[in-house]
Amino acid sequence: MISFLNLLSIESNNFNPKRIKFVRHKDNRHEYRELIKDRDELLKYQAEQSKNVFKDCDYIFSFFGLESTKSLFIGIFKVNSVKEVNNRFYYDLTEIDGVSD
């Protein structure tokens, strides 16, 4: 089993814990429950936000919220850039390899 301390210490990435945001996606709307069935759609959903939520972070550790306080790990994403269009924030995110286990 891999812990988040192990993930933070992956040598090739040199994560700065102060520049990481842990994101737990949880939404009870019907359309969201359908969206999460398709990983590509979930990643598009993650990349578009109504607020600049990934401001001042280099990486996001992404989770899908399950029942109660449980979550399923989705992956680690590098925040490359953001652009604002019509009061929406669109992030260019790159998934980090080597953490799928």
MDTraj code that builds the backbone (N, CA, C; nanometers):
import mdtraj as md
import numpy as np

residues = "MET ILE SER PHE LEU ASN LEU LEU SER ILE GLU SER ASN ASN PHE ASN PRO LYS ARG ILE LYS PHE VAL ARG HIS LYS ASP ASN ARG HIS GLU TYR ARG GLU LEU ILE LYS ASP ARG ASP GLU LEU LEU LYS TYR GLN ALA GLU GLN SER LYS ASN VAL PHE LYS ASP CYS ASP TYR ILE PHE SER PHE PHE GLY LEU GLU SER THR LYS SER LEU PHE ILE GLY ILE PHE LYS VAL ASN SER VAL LYS GLU VAL ASN ASN ARG PHE TYR TYR ASP LEU THR GLU ILE ASP GLY VAL SER ASP".split()
xyz = np.array([
    [0.0844, -0.1173, 0.0000],
    [0.0000, 0.0000, 0.0000],
    [0.0892, 0.1239, 0.0000],
    [0.0457, 0.2262, -0.0721],
    [0.1199, 0.3521, -0.0790],
    [0.0445, 0.4584, 0.0019],
    [0.1185, 0.5358, 0.0787],
    [0.0560, 0.6421, 0.1573],
    [0.0791, 0.7760, 0.0879],
    [0.0111, 0.8786, 0.1346],
    [0.0303, 1.0097, 0.0732],
    [0.1662, 1.0680, 0.1077],
    [0.2227, 1.0273, 0.2183],
    [0.3604, 1.0686, 0.2468],
    [0.4544, 1.0093, 0.1431],
    [0.4278, 0.8840, 0.1023],
    [0.5073, 0.8236, -0.0052],
    [0.4908, 0.9015, -0.1349],
    [0.3678, 0.9404, -0.1660],
    [0.3435, 1.0167, -0.2887],
    [0.4172, 1.1501, -0.2865],
    [0.4167, 1.2155, -0.1711],
    [0.4831, 1.3452, -0.1599],
    [0.6338, 1.3334, -0.1763],
    [0.6870, 1.2163, -0.1467],
    [0.8318, 1.2009, -0.1521],
    [0.8817, 1.1392, -0.2816],
    [0.7950, 1.1261, -0.3807],
    [0.8396, 1.0723, -0.5100],
    [0.9502, 1.1624, -0.5628],
    [1.0697, 1.1071, -0.5736],
    [1.1883, 1.1868, -0.6036],
    [1.1804, 1.2667, -0.7318],
    [1.1208, 1.2103, -0.8336],
    [1.1207, 1.2785, -0.9629],
    [1.0339, 1.4035, -0.9657],
    [0.9475, 1.4233, -0.8654],
    [0.8566, 1.5365, -0.8685],
    [0.8880, 1.6468, -0.7692],
    [0.9584, 1.6164, -0.6621],
    [0.9946, 1.7173, -0.5621],
    [0.8761, 1.8040, -0.5223],
    [0.7719, 1.7426, -0.4725],
    [0.6519, 1.8155, -0.4326],
    [0.6798, 1.9054, -0.3132],
    [0.6331, 2.0276, -0.3200],
    [0.6373, 2.1192, -0.2072],
    [0.4991, 2.1130, -0.1420],
    [0.4887, 2.0562, -0.0210],
    [0.3574, 2.0393, 0.0421],
    [0.2765, 2.1684, 0.0537],
    [0.3419, 2.2824, 0.0579],
    [0.2707, 2.4099, 0.0683],
    [0.2072, 2.4515, -0.0635],
    [0.2439, 2.3845, -0.1745],
    [0.1926, 2.4214, -0.3066],
    [0.1065, 2.3095, -0.3656],
    [0.0464, 2.2284, -0.2777],
    [-0.0406, 2.1181, -0.3183],
    [-0.1801, 2.1433, -0.2636],
    [-0.2800, 2.1104, -0.3441],
    [-0.4185, 2.1184, -0.2979],
    [-0.4797, 1.9788, -0.3114],
    [-0.5442, 1.9329, -0.2049],
    [-0.6168, 1.8070, -0.2080],
    [-0.7609, 1.8395, -0.2471],
    [-0.8101, 1.7728, -0.3514],
    [-0.9416, 1.8025, -0.4064],
    [-1.0285, 1.6774, -0.3949],
    [-1.1436, 1.6933, -0.3324],
    [-1.2384, 1.5828, -0.3203],
    [-1.3656, 1.6218, -0.3947],
    [-1.3872, 1.5598, -0.5104],
    [-1.5048, 1.5883, -0.5925],
    [-1.6239, 1.5119, -0.5367],
    [-1.7252, 1.5857, -0.4972],
    [-1.8471, 1.5235, -0.4444],
    [-1.9645, 1.6105, -0.4847],
    [-2.0564, 1.5529, -0.5575],
    [-2.1714, 1.6272, -0.6066],
    [-2.2860, 1.5276, -0.6205],
    [-2.3997, 1.5591, -0.5669],
    [-2.5122, 1.4662, -0.5689],
    [-2.6057, 1.4834, -0.6880],
    [-2.5769, 1.5808, -0.7763],
    [-2.6625, 1.5994, -0.8933],
    [-2.6563, 1.4768, -0.9847],
    [-2.7685, 1.4432, -1.0457],
    [-2.7765, 1.3270, -1.1339],
    [-2.6729, 1.3341, -1.2469],
    [-2.6597, 1.4509, -1.3100],
    [-2.5653, 1.4627, -1.4221],
    [-2.4209, 1.4377, -1.3782],
    [-2.3885, 1.4713, -1.2544],
    [-2.2533, 1.4451, -1.2036],
    [-2.2327, 1.2948, -1.1853],
    [-2.3326, 1.2267, -1.1338],
    [-2.3197, 1.0815, -1.1150],
    [-2.2966, 1.0121, -1.2484],
    [-2.3553, 1.0645, -1.3559],
    [-2.3311, 1.0087, -1.4890],
    [-2.1910, 1.0458, -1.5390],
    [-2.1499, 1.1684, -1.5135],
    [-2.0218, 1.2189, -1.5606],
    [-1.9041, 1.1384, -1.5059],
    [-1.9107, 1.0985, -1.3798],
    [-1.7970, 1.0300, -1.3178],
    [-1.7755, 0.8893, -1.3711],
    [-1.8708, 0.8388, -1.4478],
    [-1.8547, 0.7066, -1.5073],
    [-1.7532, 0.7081, -1.6209],
    [-1.7240, 0.8257, -1.6739],
    [-1.6293, 0.8430, -1.7835],
    [-1.5117, 0.9261, -1.7323],
    [-1.3959, 0.8654, -1.7187],
    [-1.2792, 0.9327, -1.6607],
    [-1.2413, 1.0589, -1.7373],
    [-1.2458, 1.0546, -1.8685],
    [-1.2108, 1.1724, -1.9484],
    [-1.3054, 1.2890, -1.9194],
    [-1.4341, 1.2589, -1.9053],
    [-1.5311, 1.3633, -1.8727],
    [-1.5076, 1.4182, -1.7314],
    [-1.4728, 1.3296, -1.6392],
    [-1.4431, 1.3740, -1.5033],
    [-1.3226, 1.4683, -1.5026],
    [-1.2216, 1.4374, -1.5834],
    [-1.1029, 1.5232, -1.5889],
    [-1.1353, 1.6583, -1.6524],
    [-1.2258, 1.6604, -1.7507],
    [-1.2711, 1.7884, -1.8080],
    [-1.3452, 1.8704, -1.7037],
    [-1.4317, 1.8034, -1.6282],
    [-1.5061, 1.8682, -1.5205],
    [-1.4098, 1.9293, -1.4186],
    [-1.3057, 1.8565, -1.3852],
    [-1.2058, 1.9036, -1.2895],
    [-1.1306, 2.0261, -1.3415],
    [-1.1061, 2.0312, -1.4710],
    [-1.0266, 2.1387, -1.5307],
    [-1.1035, 2.2692, -1.5470],
    [-1.2360, 2.2639, -1.5348],
    [-1.3180, 2.3853, -1.5479],
    [-1.3821, 2.4172, -1.4132],
    [-1.3593, 2.5385, -1.3648],
    [-1.4101, 2.5770, -1.2332],
    [-1.4761, 2.7147, -1.2396],
    [-1.5684, 2.7392, -1.1481],
    [-1.6354, 2.8693, -1.1429],
    [-1.5557, 2.9718, -1.0627],
    [-1.4586, 2.9243, -0.9845],
    [-1.3694, 3.0113, -0.9070],
    [-1.2267, 2.9676, -0.9331],
    [-1.1330, 3.0541, -0.9025],
    [-0.9917, 3.0231, -0.9248],
    [-0.9401, 2.9371, -0.8089],
    [-0.9920, 2.8155, -0.8001],
    [-0.9670, 2.7283, -0.6855],
    [-0.8256, 2.6700, -0.6809],
    [-0.7564, 2.6648, -0.7941],
    [-0.6223, 2.6079, -0.7966],
    [-0.5147, 2.7160, -0.8005],
    [-0.5540, 2.8364, -0.7651],
    [-0.4600, 2.9480, -0.7584],
    [-0.3539, 2.9170, -0.6533],
    [-0.2313, 2.9537, -0.6830],
    [-0.1193, 2.9387, -0.5899],
    [-0.0861, 2.7940, -0.5551],
    [-0.1220, 2.6996, -0.6413],
    [-0.0752, 2.5631, -0.6168],
    [-0.0123, 2.5083, -0.7452],
    [0.0830, 2.4201, -0.7239],
    [0.1538, 2.3591, -0.8369],
    [0.0919, 2.2256, -0.8767],
    [0.0347, 2.1555, -0.7791],
    [-0.0218, 2.0230, -0.8027],
    [-0.1540, 2.0101, -0.7300],
    [-0.2423, 1.9268, -0.7875],
    [-0.3621, 1.8881, -0.7143],
    [-0.3604, 1.7356, -0.7012],
    [-0.3962, 1.6891, -0.5829],
    [-0.4157, 1.5474, -0.5556],
    [-0.5673, 1.5288, -0.5588],
    [-0.6155, 1.4553, -0.6556],
    [-0.7577, 1.4512, -0.6854],
    [-0.8230, 1.3214, -0.6378],
    [-0.9427, 1.3373, -0.5791],
    [-1.0191, 1.2251, -0.5260],
    [-1.1644, 1.2386, -0.5681],
    [-1.2302, 1.1244, -0.5765],
    [-1.3740, 1.1207, -0.5971],
    [-1.4374, 1.0853, -0.4639],
    [-1.5285, 1.1700, -0.4158],
    [-1.5924, 1.1472, -0.2872],
    [-1.6907, 1.0319, -0.2922],
    [-1.6773, 0.9403, -0.1967],
    [-1.7686, 0.8278, -0.1813],
    [-1.8570, 0.8544, -0.0596],
    [-1.9198, 0.7512, -0.0080],
    [-2.0067, 0.7696, 0.1078],
    [-1.9257, 0.8133, 0.2298],
    [-1.9925, 0.8875, 0.3149],
    [-1.9340, 0.9358, 0.4407],
    [-1.8053, 1.0134, 0.4124],
    [-1.6956, 0.9733, 0.4739],
    [-1.5688, 1.0456, 0.4560],
    [-1.4719, 0.9696, 0.3667],
    [-1.5201, 0.8669, 0.2980],
    [-1.4331, 0.7863, 0.2119],
    [-1.4168, 0.8523, 0.0761],
    [-1.3009, 0.8265, 0.0146],
    [-1.2709, 0.8816, -0.1176],
    [-1.1918, 0.7819, -0.1999],
    [-1.2029, 0.7955, -0.3300],
    [-1.1261, 0.7141, -0.4237],
    [-1.0233, 0.8051, -0.4909],
    [-0.8970, 0.7675, -0.4849],
    [-0.7891, 0.8465, -0.5443],
    [-0.7996, 0.8416, -0.6961],
    [-0.7976, 0.9585, -0.7598],
    [-0.8038, 0.9685, -0.9056],
    [-0.6639, 0.9833, -0.9642],
    [-0.5836, 1.0737, -0.9059],
    [-0.4486, 1.0952, -0.9568],
    [-0.3910, 1.2270, -0.9071],
    [-0.2675, 1.2516, -0.9490],
    [-0.1979, 1.3769, -0.9191],
    [-0.1844, 1.4527, -1.0500],
    [-0.2147, 1.5821, -1.0451],
    [-0.2146, 1.6642, -1.1656],
    [-0.1312, 1.7896, -1.1435],
    [-0.0422, 1.8175, -1.2374],
    [0.0366, 1.9406, -1.2352],
    [-0.0489, 2.0518, -1.2946],
    [-0.0534, 2.1649, -1.2250],
    [-0.1267, 2.2811, -1.2732],
    [-0.0303, 2.3628, -1.3591],
    [-0.0467, 2.3559, -1.4904],
    [0.0437, 2.4241, -1.5825],
    [0.0082, 2.5708, -1.6010],
    [-0.1224, 2.5965, -1.6175],
    [-0.1665, 2.7334, -1.6413],
    [-0.3176, 2.7409, -1.6209],
    [-0.3666, 2.8634, -1.6195],
    [-0.5103, 2.8873, -1.6075],
    [-0.5459, 3.0055, -1.6960],
    [-0.6641, 2.9995, -1.7561],
    [-0.7146, 3.1167, -1.8274],
    [-0.8602, 3.1369, -1.7881],
    [-0.8976, 3.2625, -1.7805],
    [-1.0338, 3.2975, -1.7424],
    [-1.1104, 3.3405, -1.8663],
    [-1.2275, 3.2801, -1.8859],
    [-1.3146, 3.3128, -1.9983],
    [-1.4571, 3.3203, -1.9446],
    [-1.5184, 3.4378, -1.9584],
    [-1.6566, 3.4573, -1.9142],
    [-1.6798, 3.4123, -1.7696],
    [-1.5915, 3.4556, -1.6823],
    [-1.6013, 3.4249, -1.5384],
    [-1.5917, 3.2763, -1.5064],
    [-1.5291, 3.1981, -1.5938],
    [-1.4993, 3.0560, -1.5699],
    [-1.3491, 3.0412, -1.5783],
    [-1.2933, 2.9489, -1.5022],
    [-1.1494, 2.9259, -1.5001],
    [-1.1209, 2.7899, -1.5625],
    [-1.0329, 2.7914, -1.6629],
    [-0.9968, 2.6704, -1.7365],
    [-0.8495, 2.6418, -1.7107],
    [-0.8237, 2.5244, -1.6521],
    [-0.6885, 2.4868, -1.6138],
    [-0.6294, 2.3877, -1.7125],
    [-0.5031, 2.4100, -1.7442],
    [-0.4260, 2.3121, -1.8201],
    [-0.3591, 2.2241, -1.7156],
    [-0.4050, 2.0989, -1.7058],
    [-0.3562, 2.0052, -1.6050],
    [-0.2888, 1.8867, -1.6735],
    [-0.1763, 1.8439, -1.6198],
    [-0.1064, 1.7269, -1.6713],
    [-0.1011, 1.6214, -1.5622],
    [-0.1504, 1.5022, -1.5928],
    [-0.1472, 1.3956, -1.4942],
    [-0.0042, 1.3439, -1.4766],
    [0.0320, 1.3223, -1.3515],
    [0.1657, 1.2737, -1.3180],
    [0.1678, 1.1220, -1.3295],
    [0.2653, 1.0690, -1.4018],
    [0.2805, 0.9247, -1.4177],
    [0.3418, 0.8630, -1.2912],
    [0.3208, 0.7345, -1.2763],
    [0.3891, 0.6603, -1.1707],
    [0.3149, 0.6498, -1.0403],
    [0.1879, 0.6945, -1.0351],
    [0.1130, 0.6848, -0.9089],
    [-0.0161, 0.6048, -0.9247],
    [-0.0327, 0.5352, -1.0349],
    [-0.1584, 0.4643, -1.0593],
    [-0.1805, 0.3506, -0.9606],
    [-0.0729, 0.2945, -0.9063],
    [-0.0889, 0.1864, -0.8071],
    [-0.1547, 0.2369, -0.6825],
])
top = md.Topology()
chain = top.add_chain()
for i, resn in enumerate(residues, 1):
    res = top.add_residue(resn, chain, resSeq=i)
    for name in ("N", "CA", "C"):
        top.add_atom(name, md.element.get_by_symbol(name[0]), res)
traj = md.Trajectory(xyz[None], top)
